[in-house]
């Protein structure tokens, strides 16, 4: 069982969007998808066509991944469920894995979580500390974030010559501080996070450029939770650190 999410738009039968496999796991991978929707037959099909980022180990000599190809499957636009068979293929068409997709709409899941959270808040048998952790849980927000964890490497694929990093606090300001390095050299030192977006522009000249984020403090509330938006002109990846003091995480920019 592997967590899998898709988000797409349909226009005149053409599907475009993205998928995320192993959501929240150590091999989380986001890919662009393209496909078709047959209105008459009520069938949906798509395939993963380009990797945006991955947390799996990456070889600089081979960027080839096993991509999902969903076979034409019964689906009515706007419905809550999608079920269908898929084949995994490398870029040369060689099959690598196959299986079945069984999915529910995010909105439906969010309603269930909200209903459950309300029951928890009303219960006298559940500790206040647990209630506080569940307050304001937003499934849609959570699924849109790439969480950057301790000693983790997130590989971002780009064709651009310049990457932009927007750094800010996406919630309550609690005095988090970070230091950012590019290939071992400091480009931002002991920066206190605020609601104002701090822009860092990183030239991409080499095949791999490594950005290291170090948590200098955890602020006043929990861990260091700094929002970092990575933008290359074609894609925007919204990430969120989850680090204790002095812990670090890395983003490898891979040019292809």
trRosetta pair geometry for C-beta under 8 A, 3 or more apart (Angstrom, degrees):
i j d omega theta_ij theta_ji phi_ij phi_ji
2 21 6.1 11 148 -172 124 92
2 22 5.6 -51 -164 -75 102 70
2 25 7.9 -82 -148 11 81 158
3 21 7.4 141 89 -168 61 42
3 22 6.0 91 55 -132 86 20
3 23 4.1 -93 120 36 126 92
3 24 6.7 14 60 34 159 96
3 25 6.8 158 35 -17 113 115
4 19 6.7 -12 -171 -173 89 107
4 20 7.2 166 -153 85 43 54
4 21 5.3 -5 -108 -112 83 67
4 22 7.9 18 -76 -27 64 37
4 23 7.2 -180 -81 -16 16 104
4 68 7.9 95 -146 -69 138 164
4 101 6.5 -93 87 -128 146 97
4 103 7.0 -85 88 -85 96 112
5 19 6.7 157 85 -159 52 58
5 20 4.6 0 55 52 102 97
5 23 5.5 57 -6 -62 115 141
5 103 8.0 132 -115 -135 43 124
5 106 7.4 49 -144 -72 114 113
5 143 6.3 170 -130 -168 167 120
6 17 6.5 86 177 105 82 131
6 18 7.3 -175 -146 96 57 40
6 19 4.8 -23 -97 -102 78 82
6 20 8.0 -170 -74 20 37 64
6 33 6.5 -15 -140 15 107 160
6 46 7.5 126 -149 68 146 151
6 103 7.3 -18 24 -136 101 168
7 17 5.0 -152 101 -177 55 128
7 18 6.0 1 56 56 89 78
8 15 5.1 12 170 -170 141 94
8 16 6.3 156 -154 81 90 28
8 17 2.9 -124 -99 -4 64 144
8 18 7.6 175 -77 20 71 40
8 33 6.4 -68 -87 79 120 119
8 35 7.7 -20 -149 41 159 108
8 46 7.1 -124 -86 -88 161 160
9 15 7.5 159 80 -149 43 51
9 16 5.8 -18 57 64 88 81
9 17 6.0 146 8 -67 63 99
10 13 7.2 9 -173 -103 97 10
10 14 7.0 154 -154 74 56 42
10 15 5.6 -21 -98 -94 77 69
10 37 5.1 -10 -135 14 131 147
10 77 6.2 -93 29 -110 155 135
11 14 5.5 -27 69 59 75 94
11 16 7.7 -17 20 16 104 106
13 36 5.7 7 160 -159 88 82
13 37 5.4 -147 -145 63 52 71
13 38 7.0 43 -140 -88 109 37
13 39 6.6 -91 -89 -20 92 96
14 34 7.7 -24 -176 -165 88 87
14 35 7.9 147 -165 85 49 39
14 36 6.4 -35 -109 -106 43 63
14 37 7.7 -78 1 19 8 85
15 33 7.0 -36 129 122 107 99
15 34 6.4 142 88 -167 76 39
15 35 3.9 -15 60 67 127 83
15 36 6.1 -122 5 -53 100 14
15 37 5.7 107 -54 -29 105 95
15 44 7.0 85 -67 -155 151 92
15 45 8.0 180 21 76 143 46
15 46 5.2 -87 99 -89 142 114
16 32 7.8 -16 -165 -174 79 95
16 33 7.2 163 -152 88 35 65
16 34 5.6 0 -102 -109 70 73
17 32 7.6 166 100 -155 28 59
17 33 5.4 -13 71 57 73 101
18 30 5.9 12 173 -177 126 92
18 31 6.3 164 -157 85 77 40
18 32 5.5 -51 -100 -105 79 41
18 33 6.0 154 -115 6 20 89
18 52 6.8 -9 -136 -10 130 142
19 30 7.2 172 87 -150 47 50
19 31 5.2 -9 56 58 92 92
19 33 5.2 77 -21 -44 100 125
19 48 5.8 -80 36 -91 131 106
19 68 6.6 -80 107 46 172 133
20 23 5.0 72 123 -87 113 94
20 28 6.6 -3 -176 -166 97 90
20 29 7.1 167 -151 83 53 42
20 30 4.9 -17 -99 -98 82 76
20 31 7.9 170 -82 18 37 67
20 143 7.8 170 50 -176 150 85
21 27 7.5 -37 110 116 96 95
21 28 7.2 170 85 -144 53 42
21 29 5.1 -6 53 56 96 94
21 31 7.6 17 -3 4 102 111
21 68 7.3 155 -69 -28 131 129
22 25 3.8 -86 173 56 96 126
22 26 7.4 -63 158 54 134 44
22 27 4.4 34 76 78 170 84
22 28 5.0 -131 97 -82 90 46
22 29 6.6 57 39 10 104 80
22 55 8.0 -122 99 52 124 110
23 28 6.0 70 -118 -121 26 104
23 143 7.0 -9 -165 -137 141 81
24 28 6.4 118 7 -78 15 128
24 147 7.0 31 -123 29 70 123
25 28 5.5 150 59 -52 64 79
25 55 7.7 179 101 69 59 134
26 55 6.0 -135 176 121 41 122
26 56 7.8 92 130 -87 71 56
26 152 7.8 -140 -134 -125 75 110
27 54 7.2 -14 -173 -173 60 94
27 55 5.9 -159 -128 78 17 89
27 56 4.5 37 -139 -73 84 94
28 54 7.2 177 96 -149 51 49
28 55 4.8 44 48 14 80 122
28 146 7.1 164 123 -136 142 90
29 51 6.5 -53 -172 -138 107 101
29 53 7.2 -160 -143 99 51 51
29 54 4.0 4 -110 -111 92 90
29 55 7.1 -129 -64 22 63 68
29 56 6.3 -12 -65 -2 115 110
29 65 7.2 166 -170 -157 155 153
30 51 7.5 104 82 -164 53 59
30 52 4.4 -47 102 60 100 114
30 53 5.2 27 40 47 105 80
30 54 7.5 -152 25 -71 59 55
30 146 7.4 -78 -27 -81 134 124
30 237 7.3 160 55 -115 155 108
31 48 4.0 23 127 -155 148 114
31 49 7.3 143 167 41 104 44
31 50 6.3 156 -162 79 77 41
31 51 5.3 -44 -102 -102 86 47
31 52 6.2 -174 -99 2 26 85
31 65 7.8 -146 -88 89 131 147
31 67 6.8 166 -165 -128 164 96
31 68 7.9 154 63 28 148 96
32 48 7.1 119 75 -157 45 63
32 49 5.4 -53 93 61 96 90
32 50 4.3 12 35 54 115 96
32 52 6.4 109 -35 -47 79 102
33 46 4.7 43 169 162 116 127
33 47 6.6 170 -149 84 79 28
33 48 5.5 -48 -94 -95 79 52
33 49 6.6 131 -124 5 27 89
34 46 6.4 174 93 -151 23 88
34 47 6.6 -22 62 58 69 75
34 49 5.3 11 13 -16 105 142
35 44 6.9 60 127 179 136 73
35 45 5.0 -159 -166 104 117 56
35 46 2.7 -94 -34 -96 146 68
35 47 6.2 136 -78 6 95 60
35 70 7.1 -7 -110 58 154 106
36 44 7.7 -180 93 -148 48 44
36 45 5.6 4 54 59 82 93
36 46 7.6 174 18 -77 46 63
37 43 7.3 173 -153 88 50 48
37 44 5.2 -9 -108 -105 82 74
37 45 8.0 -180 -80 26 43 60
37 75 7.8 -86 -132 84 99 109
37 77 6.8 50 -172 -62 151 111
38 41 4.2 9 115 43 127 102
38 42 7.0 -57 92 3 80 13
38 43 4.4 11 45 51 113 92
38 44 7.9 -144 23 -65 72 35
38 72 7.2 13 9 -143 128 118
39 42 7.2 15 -170 -75 28 52
41 72 7.6 1 114 179 139 127
42 74 6.0 30 113 -152 98 69
42 75 6.5 -167 163 68 78 37
42 76 5.2 -19 -153 -82 120 73
43 72 4.3 17 171 -174 130 99
43 73 6.3 140 -153 61 76 26
43 74 6.2 -44 -98 -90 68 38
43 75 6.8 81 -141 31 25 80
44 70 7.2 -9 118 119 86 134
44 72 7.2 148 69 -146 27 52
44 73 5.6 -35 61 62 79 83
44 75 4.1 -27 3 51 120 135
44 82 7.0 -48 59 -138 143 119
44 84 7.5 -132 75 -33 90 157
45 70 5.6 -170 -146 98 53 85
45 71 6.3 -40 -119 174 107 20
45 72 4.5 -44 -57 -81 119 57
45 73 6.9 133 -78 8 65 74
46 69 7.9 -152 104 -148 41 45
46 70 5.2 26 49 40 69 115
47 67 6.4 61 176 139 88 116
47 68 6.8 -171 -144 100 53 56
47 69 4.3 -1 -109 -112 102 74
47 70 7.0 -153 -73 22 52 67
47 89 7.9 -23 -150 43 123 115
48 51 7.9 45 163 -72 116 61
48 65 7.9 -63 116 98 134 118
48 67 3.9 -145 73 -160 105 99
48 68 5.0 76 -10 44 113 76
48 69 7.6 -103 20 -64 72 54
49 67 7.3 91 -69 -163 25 152
50 157 7.6 -148 171 94 87 138
51 54 5.9 -28 -170 -33 126 112
51 63 7.0 -147 39 171 136 102
51 65 5.7 100 -62 5 130 146
51 157 5.2 84 96 8 92 147
52 156 7.3 -23 155 -144 60 71
52 157 6.5 -142 -153 46 18 96
52 235 5.3 179 -141 -152 114 162
52 237 6.6 160 150 -77 115 114
53 146 6.9 9 86 -119 146 161
53 154 5.7 14 177 173 123 97
53 155 6.3 163 -157 86 69 50
53 156 4.6 -23 -101 -100 102 64
53 157 6.8 -165 -83 8 45 76
53 237 5.7 63 -18 -114 142 153
54 58 6.5 122 75 -64 120 115
54 65 7.4 -176 -70 -95 154 144
54 154 7.6 169 85 -157 29 60
54 155 5.3 -14 61 59 78 101
55 152 6.4 -22 -147 -178 115 111
55 153 7.1 140 -147 83 65 55
55 154 5.5 -35 -91 -104 79 67
55 155 7.4 168 -90 16 26 79
56 155 7.8 -62 63 26 58 123
57 153 8.0 58 -103 72 57 126
58 63 7.0 16 -164 -115 110 67
58 155 4.6 51 -3 -72 146 175
58 252 7.3 -162 49 87 130 143
58 254 6.6 -81 126 -63 152 159
59 62 4.6 19 83 45 121 86
59 63 7.8 -139 73 -66 71 42
60 207 5.9 76 -162 136 121 130
60 208 6.1 -77 -103 -41 124 124
60 254 7.2 -154 -115 -136 75 113
63 157 6.9 99 -156 -112 136 131
63 254 7.2 157 -102 138 121 139
63 256 5.6 -10 -25 -103 165 153
64 90 5.4 31 171 -156 120 103
64 91 5.4 -109 -129 5 101 109
65 90 7.5 172 86 -121 25 67
66 88 4.3 26 169 169 103 122
66 89 7.2 138 -155 58 63 13
66 90 6.2 -44 -98 -71 57 68
66 96 3.9 -112 -121 84 119 148
66 97 5.8 60 169 14 144 107
67 88 6.5 150 69 -155 30 68
67 89 5.9 -37 62 65 84 67
67 90 7.4 119 13 -109 88 21
67 91 7.5 72 2 -69 128 60
68 86 5.1 -8 -163 176 91 143
68 87 8.0 138 -155 78 47 34
68 88 6.0 -34 -90 -98 48 73
69 86 6.0 151 74 -163 46 82
69 87 5.0 -20 61 65 106 81
69 88 7.2 166 13 -97 82 21
69 89 5.6 19 -14 9 127 113
70 73 6.2 -64 167 -4 106 123
70 84 5.5 65 -167 101 100 133
70 85 7.8 140 -152 89 59 38
70 86 4.8 -43 -96 -97 53 101
70 101 6.3 -26 -113 4 111 144
71 84 6.1 -161 64 169 75 110
71 85 5.1 -3 33 79 125 86
71 86 6.4 -165 -3 -96 79 40
71 87 7.0 67 -47 -4 101 92
72 84 7.7 -141 112 -147 23 135
73 82 6.7 82 113 -173 134 85
73 83 6.6 -158 -175 93 129 45
73 84 2.7 -63 -93 -91 148 134
73 85 7.3 166 -84 25 111 57
73 101 7.7 -83 -58 60 172 113
74 83 7.6 -1 61 64 89 82
74 84 7.5 172 31 -79 57 100
75 79 6.5 -153 -166 47 65 126
75 82 5.2 17 -109 -118 124 90
75 84 7.5 -52 -41 -40 114 126
76 79 4.4 86 68 -30 88 123
79 82 7.5 130 88 -62 105 71
79 105 7.8 -167 117 -45 42 120
80 104 5.9 -1 161 -155 85 76
80 105 4.6 -89 -139 3 61 113
80 108 5.0 73 -149 -50 115 148
81 103 6.8 150 -156 85 52 58
81 104 5.8 -23 -98 -103 70 62
81 105 7.6 -83 -55 -20 37 80
82 101 6.5 -20 117 121 97 114
82 102 7.9 169 89 -150 59 25
82 103 4.5 -6 58 60 96 109
83 100 7.1 4 -168 177 81 104
83 101 6.6 -179 -141 93 36 69
83 102 5.3 14 -110 -110 88 66
83 103 7.4 -172 -71 26 50 68
84 100 7.1 -180 97 -153 28 70
84 101 5.4 0 58 51 74 103
85 98 7.2 16 180 178 95 102
85 99 7.4 -171 -149 107 65 28
85 100 5.5 -42 -101 -101 59 72
85 101 7.7 -174 -93 14 10 78
86 98 6.5 -173 96 -150 55 65
86 99 6.1 -9 58 65 90 67
86 100 7.1 153 15 -107 80 21
86 101 5.7 63 -20 -25 121 103
87 95 5.7 -60 -179 -128 112 109
87 97 7.8 158 -166 88 48 47
87 98 4.7 -21 -112 -104 62 100
88 95 6.6 99 77 -164 61 66
88 96 4.5 -73 112 68 109 89
88 97 3.8 23 30 54 138 81
88 98 6.3 -142 11 -70 78 47
88 99 7.9 29 -23 11 103 92
89 93 5.7 -22 -173 -145 127 31
89 94 6.6 144 -156 72 74 36
89 95 5.6 -45 -97 -99 75 51
89 96 6.5 155 -108 8 20 90
90 93 7.1 -37 71 32 71 20
90 94 4.8 0 38 58 112 91
90 96 5.8 94 -37 -38 86 123
95 98 6.8 -8 -173 -47 121 103
104 108 5.3 -96 162 74 108 131
104 109 6.0 121 102 -50 116 97
105 108 4.5 94 67 1 91 103
105 109 7.2 -161 97 -3 50 84
106 109 5.6 -57 -152 39 37 111
106 110 6.1 41 150 -25 69 105
106 139 6.5 -180 -177 126 90 116
106 140 6.2 98 148 -96 128 78
106 143 6.3 -113 -133 37 133 166
107 110 5.5 -51 -146 33 31 115
107 111 6.6 35 153 -22 63 101
107 140 8.0 23 -86 -73 59 114
108 111 5.9 -51 -154 30 32 112
108 112 6.8 32 149 -18 62 104
109 112 5.6 -55 -155 34 36 113
109 113 6.4 35 151 -18 68 105
109 139 5.9 -169 110 177 100 162
110 113 5.7 -53 -148 36 33 111
110 114 6.2 35 153 -20 66 107
110 138 7.8 7 -138 -164 113 50
110 139 4.1 -148 -99 47 82 131
110 140 6.0 2 -88 -36 142 89
111 114 5.7 -53 -146 37 31 113
111 115 6.3 32 155 -20 64 107
112 115 5.8 -55 -149 36 29 111
112 116 6.3 29 153 -17 64 108
113 116 5.7 -57 -148 39 30 112
113 117 6.2 33 153 -23 66 107
113 137 6.1 -110 157 110 122 125
113 139 5.2 138 29 -50 155 123
114 117 5.7 -53 -145 34 29 113
114 118 6.6 31 156 -20 63 103
114 137 7.9 -160 -85 77 56 95
115 118 6.0 -53 -153 31 30 111
115 119 6.8 29 150 -17 62 105
116 119 5.8 -57 -155 34 34 112
116 120 6.5 36 149 -22 67 104
117 120 5.6 -52 -151 32 35 114
117 121 6.5 35 153 -21 66 104
117 134 5.0 -175 -131 159 95 114
117 135 7.7 136 -174 -97 121 30
117 137 5.8 -165 -87 36 144 118
118 121 5.8 -52 -149 33 33 112
118 122 6.6 24 155 -13 64 109
119 122 6.0 -64 -151 40 31 106
119 123 6.4 42 151 -38 66 105
120 123 5.7 -50 -151 17 32 118
120 126 5.6 -50 -162 61 79 170
120 130 7.2 -110 -177 124 124 103
120 131 6.0 176 138 -108 100 75
120 134 5.5 12 91 81 152 164
121 131 5.7 106 -107 -149 60 111
121 134 7.5 -140 -58 92 85 119
121 135 7.6 89 -90 -89 117 80
123 126 4.6 62 93 6 122 107
126 130 5.4 -97 173 75 102 128
126 131 6.1 120 115 -55 112 93
127 130 4.9 92 67 6 85 101
127 131 7.2 -150 101 -5 46 88
128 131 5.3 -54 -149 37 39 116
128 132 6.3 43 153 -25 70 102
129 132 5.8 -50 -151 30 30 113
129 133 6.9 31 150 -20 60 103
130 133 5.7 -52 -153 32 36 113
130 134 6.6 24 153 -11 66 109
131 134 6.0 -68 -153 42 32 105
131 135 6.7 50 150 -45 66 94
132 135 5.7 -35 -153 2 36 118
134 137 5.5 -42 -165 -26 57 123
137 142 7.6 -9 -172 -33 77 134
138 141 3.9 43 104 18 120 115
138 142 6.3 159 90 -18 65 86
139 142 5.7 -60 -148 38 31 112
139 143 6.2 24 160 -16 68 109
140 143 6.1 -59 -146 38 27 106
140 144 6.6 22 156 -17 62 112
141 144 6.0 -67 -154 37 30 109
141 145 6.7 22 155 -21 65 112
142 145 6.2 -67 -154 31 31 108
144 238 6.2 15 143 64 91 131
145 238 5.8 -75 -110 112 62 98
145 239 6.8 104 -169 -136 75 26
145 240 4.7 1 -173 1 130 119
146 154 6.7 95 155 -133 131 151
146 237 6.0 -9 10 176 141 100
146 238 6.8 143 16 86 85 50
146 239 4.4 -44 75 -104 96 79
146 240 7.3 154 74 18 46 69
147 239 7.3 153 -93 -162 13 73
147 240 5.4 -32 -108 70 62 91
147 241 7.9 99 -164 -137 61 10
147 242 5.3 9 -173 -8 107 124
148 152 6.3 -167 -165 70 59 122
148 154 6.4 -82 -109 -15 90 134
148 213 6.8 42 134 56 153 138
148 228 7.3 8 -9 37 145 125
148 239 5.2 52 -33 172 109 120
148 240 6.7 -172 15 83 83 35
148 241 4.8 -38 68 -103 110 57
148 242 6.7 162 72 18 54 72
148 243 7.5 -25 105 -41 91 105
148 249 4.2 137 164 121 105 162
148 251 7.5 -54 -115 -60 132 96
149 152 4.4 75 66 -17 81 137
149 242 5.7 -19 -99 65 66 104
149 243 7.6 154 -153 -75 33 73
149 249 6.3 129 74 -100 26 128
150 242 7.9 -82 -27 94 75 76
150 243 6.0 128 -76 -118 78 80
150 244 7.3 -3 -77 24 127 86
150 247 4.5 -60 -113 -171 101 129
150 248 7.4 73 -143 55 61 36
150 249 6.5 -102 -106 -70 19 90
151 247 7.5 -83 -29 -166 74 93
151 248 7.1 66 -73 75 51 71
151 249 7.0 -66 -9 -100 14 60
152 249 5.2 -4 53 -138 83 100
152 250 7.2 -159 94 38 47 71
153 249 7.9 -177 -79 -174 35 69
153 250 4.8 -15 -110 76 73 109
153 251 7.7 155 -160 -96 56 21
153 252 5.8 25 -176 -12 105 112
154 239 7.3 177 60 -111 172 144
154 249 7.5 31 -2 162 102 109
154 250 7.2 -180 26 97 66 57
154 251 5.1 -23 69 -112 97 71
154 252 7.2 -178 86 25 43 72
155 251 7.9 155 -92 -165 22 54
155 252 4.6 -21 -108 70 71 108
155 254 5.5 18 -173 -12 100 125
156 163 7.8 96 105 -126 140 144
156 230 6.0 -95 -113 140 163 153
156 232 7.7 166 153 -36 120 133
156 237 6.4 -132 -117 13 122 157
156 251 6.0 14 -6 -179 117 101
156 252 6.9 173 23 85 69 52
156 253 5.3 -25 70 -109 102 61
156 254 6.8 166 78 21 45 78
157 254 5.3 -33 -102 74 61 101
157 256 5.9 -21 -160 17 100 123
158 163 6.5 -132 -44 -81 176 107
158 204 6.3 -95 90 -124 129 177
158 232 4.4 -137 -128 -141 125 160
158 234 7.9 162 -136 40 79 111
158 235 7.8 -132 -101 40 86 112
158 253 6.1 -21 20 -168 124 95
158 254 7.2 138 23 72 71 50
158 255 6.1 -40 77 -103 80 60
158 256 7.6 129 66 26 33 76
159 232 7.8 114 44 151 54 131
159 234 7.6 37 41 3 99 142
159 255 7.1 101 -115 -156 32 73
159 256 6.6 -64 -83 73 75 61
160 163 6.4 127 89 -69 124 65
160 204 6.2 88 97 35 71 138
160 232 4.2 -174 13 -177 142 96
160 233 5.2 143 -95 18 136 120
160 234 7.3 -164 -47 4 114 97
161 203 6.7 -18 158 -154 76 73
161 204 5.6 -157 -158 57 30 87
161 205 7.5 43 -155 -79 82 56
162 201 6.0 -10 -172 -171 110 98
162 202 7.1 146 -160 75 58 46
162 203 5.8 -35 -102 -107 74 51
162 204 6.5 -154 -74 9 20 89
162 232 7.8 159 90 -141 50 64
162 233 7.9 81 71 -35 84 116
163 201 7.5 154 81 -158 47 50
163 202 4.6 -21 65 64 97 101
163 204 5.7 79 -17 -44 99 115
163 209 7.7 -173 17 77 136 140
163 230 6.5 -15 -176 -166 113 87
163 231 7.1 145 -166 75 63 48
163 232 5.3 -30 -110 -93 77 84
163 253 5.7 -112 -32 -119 158 150
164 199 6.4 -29 -164 -157 101 95
164 200 7.3 147 -160 78 51 51
164 201 5.7 -21 -103 -103 72 68
164 202 7.6 -179 -83 20 23 78
164 229 8.0 -7 111 106 89 89
164 230 7.6 149 81 -158 54 40
164 231 4.4 -21 65 65 103 101
164 232 7.5 -176 22 -77 75 35
165 180 7.5 165 110 -157 156 159
165 199 7.3 137 76 -158 53 45
165 200 4.3 -14 61 60 105 102
165 201 7.8 -163 22 -73 75 24
165 202 6.5 45 -10 -11 110 115
165 211 7.1 160 -71 -152 151 159
165 228 5.9 -16 -166 -168 98 98
165 229 7.1 152 -157 76 44 53
165 230 5.9 -10 -103 -102 74 65
165 231 7.7 -175 -75 23 29 77
166 197 4.5 -15 -168 -167 106 118
166 198 7.1 143 -159 68 50 45
166 199 5.9 -18 -100 -97 70 66
166 227 7.9 -18 108 119 86 93
166 228 7.2 153 76 -157 51 45
166 229 4.1 -4 53 52 104 107
166 231 7.0 38 -8 -4 104 117
167 178 7.1 -124 -167 59 139 137
167 180 7.5 -125 -67 -46 154 143
167 188 7.5 120 22 160 162 173
167 191 7.1 60 113 110 144 144
167 193 6.8 -105 151 -115 94 92
167 197 7.0 128 57 -159 38 60
167 198 4.4 -30 62 61 95 102
167 199 8.0 -171 18 -71 77 20
167 200 6.8 37 -10 -5 114 109
167 226 6.3 -2 -163 171 92 116
167 227 7.2 154 -152 86 42 60
167 228 5.4 -5 -101 -105 75 78
168 193 6.5 128 -160 -165 28 91
168 194 6.7 -51 -143 83 78 49
168 195 6.1 44 -176 -164 113 25
168 196 6.4 -152 -118 88 114 27
168 197 4.5 -61 -46 -96 132 58
168 198 6.5 159 -66 10 73 74
168 226 7.7 145 74 -165 19 76
168 227 5.4 -25 72 66 69 106
169 172 7.6 -72 157 87 124 25
169 173 5.3 114 91 -101 159 65
169 174 7.6 163 -145 21 144 69
169 176 6.6 145 -94 36 111 117
169 193 4.5 113 -52 141 98 110
169 194 6.1 -81 13 174 111 9
169 195 5.8 -63 63 -77 92 50
169 225 7.6 77 -139 98 79 81
169 226 6.8 -63 -88 -122 63 58
169 227 6.6 133 -129 13 15 99
170 225 7.8 -90 43 138 93 100
170 227 4.0 85 -31 -42 112 142
170 240 7.1 -72 25 -104 137 110
171 225 6.9 0 29 109 123 131
172 221 6.4 44 84 17 122 158
173 193 7.5 -165 -137 106 77 82
173 194 6.2 14 -123 -133 124 56
173 195 6.3 -73 -68 -38 114 89
174 219 3.6 88 118 158 91 131
174 220 4.2 -128 -165 43 96 86
174 221 4.3 -98 -120 17 164 97
175 192 6.3 -36 -148 -151 60 106
175 193 7.8 130 -167 50 13 81
175 217 6.7 -43 130 108 88 139
175 219 4.4 148 71 -129 67 81
175 220 5.8 72 34 -18 109 92
176 192 7.5 135 82 -154 44 55
176 193 4.5 -4 75 27 95 128
176 215 7.4 -59 -165 -145 97 92
176 217 6.2 -171 -144 86 41 86
176 218 6.8 -19 -112 -160 82 22
176 219 4.1 -47 -61 -42 64 121
176 224 4.8 123 -145 -141 116 78
176 225 6.6 -138 -68 46 157 52
176 226 5.5 -158 123 -64 142 92
177 190 5.6 -3 177 -164 127 59
177 191 6.3 159 -155 75 72 38
177 192 5.2 -35 -95 -93 89 56
177 193 6.8 -154 -87 -8 33 82
177 215 7.6 105 80 -170 59 53
177 216 4.0 -54 104 68 106 114
177 217 4.4 55 31 25 101 103
177 219 7.7 152 -7 -63 67 78
177 224 7.8 -77 50 -124 43 122
178 188 7.2 26 104 111 88 117
178 191 5.7 -27 63 58 71 92
178 193 6.7 54 3 -52 101 106
178 213 5.7 -19 -168 -168 128 90
178 214 6.4 142 -161 73 70 51
178 215 6.1 -40 -103 -105 78 44
178 216 6.1 -173 -98 5 19 92
178 224 6.9 125 -74 179 94 137
178 226 5.4 -26 -35 -37 140 168
178 241 7.3 150 -93 -3 135 166
179 186 6.5 -45 -177 -132 106 103
179 188 6.4 178 -152 98 44 71
179 189 5.4 14 -124 -129 99 45
179 190 5.9 3 -74 -48 96 45
179 191 7.1 141 -88 8 43 83
179 213 7.7 152 78 -157 47 44
179 214 4.5 -14 59 60 94 109
179 216 5.7 90 -18 -50 95 111
180 186 7.5 107 80 -154 49 58
180 187 5.5 -52 101 65 96 89
180 188 4.0 32 37 45 104 108
180 191 7.4 -11 -2 13 99 130
180 200 6.6 -83 101 -75 157 170
180 211 6.6 -12 -169 -171 99 94
180 212 7.0 156 -157 80 48 55
180 213 5.7 -13 -104 -103 78 67
180 214 7.6 -165 -75 21 32 76
181 184 5.8 -5 168 -138 128 10
181 185 6.1 145 -159 66 84 28
181 186 5.5 -47 -99 -90 79 45
181 187 6.6 133 -127 9 26 83
181 211 7.1 157 82 -156 53 45
181 212 4.2 -4 55 54 104 105
181 214 7.4 46 -7 -11 104 109
182 185 5.7 -31 66 63 74 86
182 187 4.9 41 -5 -23 108 132
182 202 5.9 -177 -113 -129 136 113
182 209 6.7 -13 -165 179 93 103
182 210 7.4 144 -160 82 44 54
182 211 5.9 -16 -102 -101 67 70
183 209 6.3 -72 -50 -151 104 68
183 210 5.5 108 -86 50 54 85
184 210 7.7 44 -29 79 68 115
184 212 7.6 52 -81 8 38 134
186 189 5.3 34 176 -70 132 98
187 200 6.1 94 129 -150 125 127
187 202 7.6 71 143 -93 177 94
188 191 4.9 -24 166 -27 107 135
188 198 7.4 102 -131 140 143 139
188 200 6.2 -80 -42 -84 128 134
190 216 5.4 96 -117 -95 68 174
191 198 6.5 -70 178 14 144 179
193 219 7.9 -57 47 -70 113 130
193 226 5.2 -143 -91 -113 151 99
197 229 7.8 -23 -140 28 123 122
202 209 6.5 152 157 140 121 147
202 211 6.7 -60 -100 -78 166 121
202 253 7.1 162 113 -13 134 160
204 209 5.6 -120 -122 -2 73 141
204 253 5.7 -108 -112 133 116 135
204 255 5.3 148 158 -73 117 121
205 209 7.7 93 38 -68 61 121
206 209 5.8 131 58 -62 99 80
206 255 7.1 158 102 17 36 129
207 254 6.9 1 161 -151 67 66
207 255 5.6 -123 -136 52 37 95
208 252 5.7 -22 -159 -169 102 104
208 253 7.0 144 -156 75 47 56
208 254 5.7 -10 -101 -102 77 68
208 255 7.5 -139 -64 13 34 81
209 252 7.4 145 74 -160 43 53
209 253 4.3 -12 60 56 96 110
209 255 7.7 58 -3 -26 98 103
210 250 5.9 -20 -166 -165 98 117
210 251 7.5 150 -157 79 50 47
210 252 5.4 -22 -102 -103 73 71
210 253 7.6 -154 -72 19 26 75
211 250 6.8 145 79 -160 52 62
211 251 4.4 -12 62 61 106 97
211 252 7.7 -165 25 -76 71 24
211 253 6.8 60 -10 -21 105 103
212 248 5.7 5 -177 -178 99 126
212 249 7.6 163 -153 84 57 35
212 250 5.2 -26 -101 -102 68 82
213 226 7.4 -151 -178 71 136 135
213 228 6.9 -105 -86 -50 154 158
213 241 6.1 -126 124 -90 140 131
213 243 7.7 -166 115 -19 101 156
213 248 6.4 161 83 -154 48 72
213 249 5.4 -13 59 61 99 82
213 250 7.5 -179 18 -87 73 31
213 251 7.4 45 -13 -6 106 100
214 246 7.1 -13 -174 -148 99 35
214 247 7.6 172 -148 91 60 32
214 248 4.5 -27 -97 -96 71 101
215 218 6.5 41 164 -76 128 67
215 223 7.7 -47 -140 179 163 82
215 224 3.8 -173 -134 15 126 162
215 226 7.8 -173 -103 -3 87 120
215 241 6.6 165 -74 153 108 142
215 243 3.8 -179 -28 109 141 124
215 244 6.6 154 83 96 147 21
215 245 5.9 -122 114 -115 104 28
215 246 6.7 -55 76 2 81 17
215 247 5.4 12 32 56 117 75
215 248 7.2 -156 7 -79 72 48
216 245 7.2 -7 152 -145 22 78
216 246 7.7 52 -119 -72 31 52
217 224 6.9 129 93 -87 44 111
217 245 5.9 0 -125 -108 32 99
218 222 6.9 -119 170 115 111 38
218 223 5.4 -75 -143 -144 111 33
218 224 5.0 -101 -114 -48 58 75
218 243 7.6 -144 -98 101 88 66
218 244 6.0 -22 -75 -144 130 50
218 245 5.3 -84 -25 -51 98 83
219 222 7.9 4 72 61 101 56
219 224 6.7 126 0 -104 98 62
222 225 6.9 30 92 -22 114 118
223 241 7.8 -136 134 124 106 83
223 242 5.4 55 104 -166 148 58
223 243 5.9 149 176 64 111 28
223 244 5.7 -72 -126 -73 96 56
224 241 5.4 -27 113 112 93 123
224 242 7.6 155 72 -145 63 16
224 243 4.5 -28 55 68 112 87
224 244 7.1 168 4 -97 96 10
224 245 7.5 123 -34 -75 118 46
224 247 7.8 -173 31 56 124 101
225 240 5.9 0 -163 -179 81 102
225 241 6.2 -171 -127 74 28 73
225 242 6.5 22 -97 -94 78 59
226 240 7.2 166 78 -152 37 54
226 241 4.6 20 44 24 84 120
227 238 6.9 -21 -164 -168 100 89
227 239 7.2 145 -159 82 51 50
227 240 5.6 -23 -100 -99 62 76
228 239 4.8 -22 67 69 89 103
228 240 7.5 174 21 -82 73 27
228 241 7.0 64 -6 -34 113 93
228 251 8.0 -140 120 -34 143 149
229 236 6.0 -10 -173 -170 104 98
229 237 7.1 155 -158 78 52 48
229 238 5.3 -18 -105 -105 81 66
229 239 7.3 174 -86 23 30 72
230 236 7.2 154 78 -157 51 47
230 237 4.4 -11 57 58 103 101
230 239 6.6 35 -9 -2 105 116
230 251 6.8 -164 -86 -172 147 156
231 235 7.5 -166 -137 94 47 49
231 236 5.0 -4 -100 -107 85 80
231 237 7.8 -164 -68 24 44 65
232 235 5.8 14 43 49 100 80
239 251 7.7 -146 -5 -83 172 131
241 249 6.4 -174 -126 26 92 136
243 247 4.1 -159 -163 81 98 113
243 248 7.2 57 -137 -75 145 17
243 249 6.5 -129 -72 -17 125 107
244 247 4.9 79 56 -9 69 126
